[in-house]
Amino acid sequence: MNKKRTVDLIHGPILPSLLSFAFPILLSNIFQQLYNTADVLIVGRFLGQESLAAVGATTAIFDLIVGFTLGVGNGMGIVIARYYGARNFTKIKEAVAATWILGALLSIVVMLLGFLGLYPLLQYLDTPAEILPQSYQYISMIVTCVGVSFAYNLFAGLLRSIGDSLAALGFLIFSALVNVVLDLYFITQLHLGVQSAGLATIISQGLSAVLCFYYIRKSVPELLPQLKHFKWDKALYSDLLEQGLAMGLMSSIVSIGSVILQSSVNTFGAVIISAQTAARRIMAFALLPMTAISASMTTFDSQNLGAKRLDRIVQGLRIGSRLSISWAVFVCIFLFFASPALVSFLASSTDGYLIENGSLYLQISSAFYPILSLLLIYRNCLQGLGQKILPLVSSFIELIGKIAFVVWIIPWAGYKGVILCEPLIWVAMTIQLYFSLFRHPLIKEGKAILATKVQS
């Protein structure tokens, strides 16, 4: 195994380890966002505002699909990280073999469901008739090749589970650059239209999956299973499937809530859709350091749980929370002043109404980012501890909250109701996760161990 690339999360100072592990995740997330952001920028500049709105109207569905595949990959990676913390390499190989089988089966299921429900879902979302055909062309390309997303996220999740967040970064940077080049070539040279942006995304992500596999085969072959490791183990398959589906469903429930919320946004017309699309892209980038820190906490907790270092889990929780809150405060101040210029740039528009609403969305939501930072840390810590239900409860709170806003608040509050929807829900979710985490027996035991060490 390449020790230089693998971060030791079980021994040594916690802050340097967390930062070393989280930084490549941050860069990976940035380039992951560049996939769809490149689509938005290039589609908006070369195909016009109507095509931009067509892509924007599919954002919630796109996040639903990608979020599920990412959640499944990360969830199964939690199980592998636990075995890695215990240094049980035989079990790691058996788990990897199982993830490949389960990933292939889930890809087929998601693809079939997508084919059956995609067009009716776009209609249910009140997608404007003038952009409906283009929206369908774009998102159907993503659904057709959902297996590619599963493959990449399973391989990347495997690398991160052993503390190697740097390797996947290099592959993703390369494929993100390829995505931009293909976007420009397909749209400006071949004139293939909006669906080619989806095709470029799939090709680019496929390259990441292939490169990840070859890296694993060459540099960490001890992770790859042999034929003898492809065997039925009910307990292992159940653990992987439960953890993977729990995280995948958590992402899906969040995205379903976003789909429902998007249906309200779509009723405000193409200009508001474009404003929302631009603001959400900016928000996605602004939150990347927080998501990277919280994602690193999942692997950190899982490995230390396998190594029975409960005191270290509590220490990591405290350090991760401080890091995440610090970034949230900084970005809140930055977006308060920079929002108009950023919205105008990303939407490729000088429309005052568009810029005003996009900026208002960012300025209000960013005031709640410190609360969101704790939400992400608490939820990922629970996942790292192997909890499946408690993080799901928070997702159901989000779903119910969004339904309530769409039914009762937004009809009379207008777009301001859309803006306030998520921040107020974050508050409720954070309260639930706080009590769920700090009442957890493992956290209590970790605190007791720390207190004993301090006294001695």
C-alpha positions in Angstrom: 0.0 0.0 0.0 1.2 3.5 -0.8 1.8 4.9 2.7 2.8 8.3 1.4 -0.7 8.8 -0.1 -2.6 7.3 2.8 -3.4 9.5 5.8 -3.1 7.9 9.2 -6.4 8.8 10.9 -5.9 6.6 13.9 -2.6 7.8 15.4 -0.9 11.2 15.8 -2.2 14.8 16.0 -5.8 15.0 14.9 -5.9 18.5 13.2 -3.1 17.8 10.7 -4.5 14.4 9.9 -8.0 15.8 9.3 -6.7 18.7 7.2 -4.5 16.4 5.1 -7.4 14.0 4.5 -10.1 16.7 4.0 -8.1 19.0 1.6 -8.0 16.5 -1.3 -11.7 15.8 -0.7 -12.3 19.6 -0.9 -10.5 19.8 -4.2 -12.3 16.7 -5.5 -15.6 18.3 -4.6 -14.7 21.5 -6.4 -13.9 19.7 -9.6 -17.1 17.5 -9.1 -19.1 20.8 -9.0 -17.3 21.9 -12.2 -19.0 19.1 -14.1 -22.4 20.6 -13.9 -21.2 24.2 -13.5 -19.4 24.0 -16.8 -22.6 22.8 -18.3 -24.4 25.8 -16.8 -21.8 28.3 -18.0 -21.4 26.9 -21.5 -25.1 26.3 -22.1 -26.0 29.7 -20.9 -23.4 31.5 -23.0 -23.7 29.5 -26.3 -27.3 28.2 -26.2 -29.1 31.0 -24.4 -31.2 31.6 -21.3 -34.0 29.2 -22.3 -31.5 26.3 -22.5 -29.9 27.4 -19.2 -33.4 27.3 -17.6 -33.9 23.8 -19.1 -30.7 22.6 -17.4 -31.6 24.4 -14.2 -35.1 22.9 -14.1 -33.4 19.4 -13.8 -31.1 20.3 -11.0 -33.1 18.6 -8.3 -33.5 15.4 -10.4 -29.8 15.5 -11.2 -28.9 15.9 -7.5 -31.3 13.0 -6.7 -29.5 10.6 -9.0 -26.0 11.7 -8.3 -26.7 12.0 -4.6 -28.0 8.5 -4.4 -25.0 7.0 -6.1 -22.6 9.1 -4.1 -24.4 8.1 -0.8 -24.3 4.4 -1.6 -20.6 4.6 -2.4 -19.8 6.5 0.7 -22.0 4.3 2.9 -20.4 1.1 1.7 -17.0 2.8 2.2 -17.9 3.3 5.9 -18.1 -0.5 6.4 -14.7 -0.9 4.6 -13.2 1.8 6.7 -14.2 0.0 9.9 -12.4 -3.2 8.7 -9.4 -1.1 7.7 -9.3 0.4 11.2 -9.2 -3.1 12.5 -6.6 -4.1 9.8 -8.8 -7.0 8.6 -7.7 -7.2 4.9 -9.5 -10.5 4.2 -12.8 -8.9 5.2 -11.9 -5.8 3.1 -11.6 -7.9 0.0 -14.8 -9.7 0.7 -16.5 -6.3 1.2 -15.1 -4.9 -2.0 -16.4 -7.9 -4.0 -19.8 -7.4 -2.4 -19.9 -3.7 -3.3 -19.3 -4.5 -7.0 -22.2 -6.9 -7.1 -24.5 -4.7 -5.2 -23.5 -1.6 -7.2 -24.2 -3.4 -10.5 -27.7 -4.4 -9.3 -28.5 -1.0 -8.0 -27.4 0.6 -11.3 -29.9 -1.5 -13.2 -32.8 -0.7 -10.8 -32.1 3.1 -10.8 -31.9 3.1 -14.6 -35.2 1.3 -15.1 -36.9 3.5 -12.6 -35.5 6.6 -14.3 -36.7 5.5 -17.8 -40.2 4.8 -16.4 -40.7 8.0 -14.4 -38.5 10.7 -15.8 -40.8 12.5 -18.2 -43.9 12.3 -15.9 -41.6 13.7 -13.1 -40.6 16.7 -15.2 -44.3 17.3 -15.9 -45.2 17.0 -12.2 -42.5 19.6 -11.4 -44.4 22.1 -13.6 -41.5 22.4 -15.9 -42.4 25.2 -18.4 -43.6 23.7 -21.7 -41.1 25.8 -23.7 -38.1 24.1 -22.0 -39.6 20.7 -21.2 -38.1 18.9 -24.3 -34.6 20.2 -23.7 -34.8 19.4 -19.9 -35.8 15.8 -20.8 -32.9 15.5 -23.4 -30.4 16.6 -20.8 -31.4 14.5 -17.8 -32.2 11.4 -19.8 -28.6 11.3 -20.8 -27.5 11.2 -17.2 -30.0 8.5 -16.3 -29.0 6.3 -19.2 -25.4 6.1 -17.9 -26.1 6.0 -14.1 -23.9 2.9 -13.9 -20.9 5.1 -14.6 -21.7 7.3 -11.6 -22.0 4.2 -9.4 -18.7 2.8 -10.6 -16.7 6.0 -9.9 -18.3 6.6 -6.5 -17.7 3.0 -5.4 -14.0 3.2 -6.4 -13.5 6.7 -4.9 -15.3 5.6 -1.7 -12.9 2.6 -1.5 -9.9 4.8 -1.7 -11.2 7.3 0.9 -12.1 4.5 3.3 -8.4 3.6 3.6 -7.4 7.3 4.0 -6.3 7.9 0.4 -8.3 10.9 -0.6 -5.5 12.2 -2.8 -5.5 9.6 -5.6 -9.1 10.1 -6.6 -8.4 13.9 -6.8 -5.9 13.6 -9.6 -8.3 11.5 -11.7 -11.1 13.9 -11.1 -9.1 17.0 -12.1 -8.2 15.3 -15.4 -11.8 14.3 -16.2 -13.2 17.7 -15.1 -10.9 19.3 -17.7 -12.0 16.8 -20.3 -15.7 17.7 -19.4 -15.1 21.3 -20.2 -13.3 20.6 -23.5 -16.1 18.1 -24.5 -18.8 20.6 -23.6 -17.2 23.3 -25.8 -16.6 20.9 -28.7 -20.1 19.3 -28.7 -22.0 22.6 -28.3 -19.9 25.0 -30.3 -18.4 22.8 -33.0 -20.8 19.9 -33.5 -23.9 21.9 -32.5 -25.4 18.9 -30.7 -27.6 21.0 -28.3 -28.2 20.7 -24.6 -28.2 16.9 -24.4 -24.5 16.9 -25.3 -23.7 18.6 -22.0 -25.1 15.6 -20.2 -23.0 13.3 -22.5 -19.8 15.2 -21.7 -20.5 14.8 -18.0 -21.0 11.0 -18.4 -17.8 10.5 -20.5 -15.8 12.5 -18.0 -17.0 10.6 -15.0 -16.4 7.4 -16.8 -12.8 8.3 -17.3 -12.5 8.9 -13.5 -13.9 5.4 -12.9 -11.5 3.7 -15.2 -8.5 5.6 -13.9 -9.5 4.8 -10.3 -9.7 1.1 -11.0 -6.2 1.0 -12.7 -4.7 3.0 -9.8 -6.1 0.5 -7.3 -4.9 -2.5 -9.3 -1.4 -1.1 -9.6 -0.8 0.7 -6.3 -3.0 -1.1 -3.8 -3.7 -4.5 -5.2 -4.3 -5.9 -1.7 -7.7 -4.2 -1.8 -8.8 -6.0 -4.9 -10.7 -9.3 -4.4 -9.9 -12.6 -6.0 -12.5 -15.1 -7.2 -12.6 -16.8 -3.8 -13.7 -13.5 -2.2 -16.9 -13.4 -4.2 -18.9 -15.5 -1.8 -22.3 -15.1 0.0 -22.0 -13.7 3.5 -25.4 -12.6 4.7 -24.1 -10.5 7.5 -21.6 -8.7 5.3 -24.1 -8.1 2.4 -26.7 -6.9 4.9 -24.3 -4.5 6.6 -23.1 -3.1 3.2 -26.6 -2.8 1.8 -28.1 -1.3 4.9 -25.3 1.3 5.3 -25.2 2.1 1.6 -28.9 2.4 1.1 -29.2 4.4 4.4 -26.8 7.0 3.0 -28.2 6.8 -0.5 -31.8 7.1 0.7 -30.7 10.0 3.0 -29.4 11.8 -0.1 -32.5 10.8 -2.1 -34.9 12.0 0.6 -33.1 15.3 0.6 -33.3 15.5 -3.2 -36.9 14.5 -3.2 -37.6 17.4 -1.0 -35.6 19.6 -3.4 -37.6 18.2 -6.3 -40.8 19.2 -4.5 -39.3 22.6 -3.8 -38.2 22.9 -7.4 -41.8 22.5 -8.5 -42.6 25.7 -6.7 -39.6 27.5 -8.2 -40.6 26.4 -11.7 -44.0 28.2 -11.3 -42.2 31.6 -11.0 -41.0 31.4 -14.6 -37.7 31.2 -16.5 -36.0 34.3 -14.9 -36.5 33.0 -11.3 -35.4 29.5 -12.4 -32.2 31.0 -13.8 -31.7 33.1 -10.7 -32.2 30.1 -8.5 -29.9 28.0 -10.7 -27.1 30.5 -10.4 -27.5 31.0 -6.7 -27.6 27.3 -6.0 -24.3 26.8 -8.0 -22.6 29.5 -6.0 -24.0 28.0 -2.7 -22.7 24.6 -3.7 -19.2 26.0 -4.1 -19.4 28.0 -0.9 -20.3 24.9 1.1 -17.6 22.7 -0.2 -15.1 23.2 2.6 -17.8 22.4 5.1 -18.8 19.2 3.2 -15.2 18.2 2.9 -14.6 18.5 6.6 -17.8 16.6 7.5 -17.0 13.9 4.9 -13.6 13.4 6.5 -15.2 13.0 9.9 -17.2 10.0 8.6 -14.0 8.1 7.6 -12.2 9.3 10.7 -14.9 8.1 13.1 -15.3 4.8 11.2 -11.6 3.9 11.3 -11.3 4.9 15.0 -14.4 2.9 15.8 -12.7 -0.1 14.3 -9.5 0.6 16.2 -11.6 1.2 19.4 -10.3 4.8 19.9 -13.5 6.3 21.2 -11.7 9.2 23.0 -10.2 10.2 19.6 -13.6 10.2 18.0 -14.8 12.8 20.6 -11.6 14.9 20.1 -12.1 14.8 16.3 -15.7 15.9 16.7 -14.6 19.0 18.6 -11.9 19.9 16.2 -14.0 19.3 13.1 -16.8 21.5 14.5 -14.5 24.4 15.1 -13.0 24.2 11.6 -16.4 24.0 9.9 -18.0 26.9 11.9 -14.9 29.1 11.2 -15.4 28.6 7.4 -19.2 29.2 7.7 -18.7 32.6 9.3 -16.2 33.7 6.7 -18.3 32.7 3.7 -21.4 34.3 5.2 -19.6 37.7 5.3 -18.1 37.2 1.8 -21.4 36.4 0.1 -23.2 39.3 1.7 -21.1 41.6 -0.4 -20.1 39.5 -3.4 -23.5 37.9 -4.3 -24.7 40.4 -7.0 -21.5 40.1 -9.0 -21.3 36.3 -8.7 -25.0 35.8 -9.7 -24.5 38.1 -12.7 -21.4 36.2 -13.8 -22.8 32.7 -13.4 -26.2 33.5 -15.0 -24.4 35.4 -17.8 -27.0 38.1 -17.4 -27.4 41.8 -16.4 -31.1 41.4 -15.7 -31.7 43.4 -12.5 -34.7 41.3 -11.4 -32.6 38.1 -11.8 -29.6 39.4 -10.0 -31.7 40.9 -7.1 -33.5 37.6 -6.4 -30.4 35.4 -6.8 -28.5 37.7 -4.4 -31.3 37.8 -1.9 -31.3 34.0 -1.8 -27.5 33.8 -1.1 -27.5 36.6 1.5 -30.3 35.2 3.6 -29.3 31.5 3.4 -25.6 32.2 4.2 -26.6 33.7 7.5 -27.6 30.2 8.6 -24.4 28.5 7.3 -22.9 28.2 10.9 -25.9 26.2 11.9 -25.6 24.1 8.7 -21.9 23.5 9.4 -22.9 21.8 12.7 -25.7 19.9 11.0 -23.2 18.3 8.6 -20.7 17.4 11.2 -23.2 15.8 13.5 -24.9 13.8 10.8 -21.6 12.5 9.3 -20.3 11.6 12.8 -23.4 9.5 13.4 -22.9 7.8 10.0 -19.2 7.1 10.9 -20.4 5.4 14.1 -22.5 3.1 12.0 -25.9 4.7 12.7 -28.4 4.2 9.9 -31.7 5.4 11.3 -30.9 8.6 13.1 -29.4 10.4 10.1 -32.4 9.3 8.1 -34.7 10.9 10.6 -33.1 14.3 9.9 -33.7 13.8 6.2 -37.4 13.1 6.9 -37.5 16.3 8.9 -36.2 18.1 5.8 -38.6 16.4 3.5 -41.7 17.1 5.7 -40.5 20.7 6.1 -40.2 21.3 2.4 -43.6 19.8 1.7 -45.1 22.1 4.4 -43.5 25.1 2.8 -44.7 24.2 -0.7 -48.2 23.6 0.5 -48.7 26.4 3.0 -46.0 29.0 3.0 -44.8 29.6 -0.5 -48.3 30.2 -2.0 -48.7 33.4 0.0 -45.0 34.3 0.7 -43.8 33.9 -2.9 -40.1 33.5 -3.7 -39.1 34.7 -0.3 -40.8 31.6 1.1 -38.5 29.5 -1.1 -35.5 31.4 0.3 -36.5 30.9 3.9 -37.5 27.2 3.5 -34.1 25.5 3.9 -32.5 27.8 6.6 -35.4 27.3 9.0 -35.4 23.5 8.3 -31.6 23.4 9.0 -32.4 24.7 12.5 -34.9 21.9 13.3 -32.5 19.2 11.8 -29.5 20.5 13.9 -31.5 20.3 17.1 -32.5 16.7 16.4 -29.0 15.6 15.4 -27.4 17.3 18.4 -29.5 15.3 20.9 -29.1 12.1 18.8 -25.3 12.4 18.7 -24.5 13.6 22.3 -26.8 11.0 23.8 -25.1 8.2 21.8 -23.5 5.6 24.1 -20.2 5.6 22.2 -19.8 9.4 22.5 -20.6 9.3 26.2 -18.0 6.5 26.6 -15.5 8.5 24.6 -16.1 11.6 26.8 -15.6 9.5 29.9 -12.3 8.1 28.6 -11.1 11.7 27.9 -12.1 12.9 31.3 -10.2 10.0 32.9 -7.0 10.9 30.9 -7.3 14.6 31.9 -7.6 13.7 35.6 -4.6 11.3 35.4 
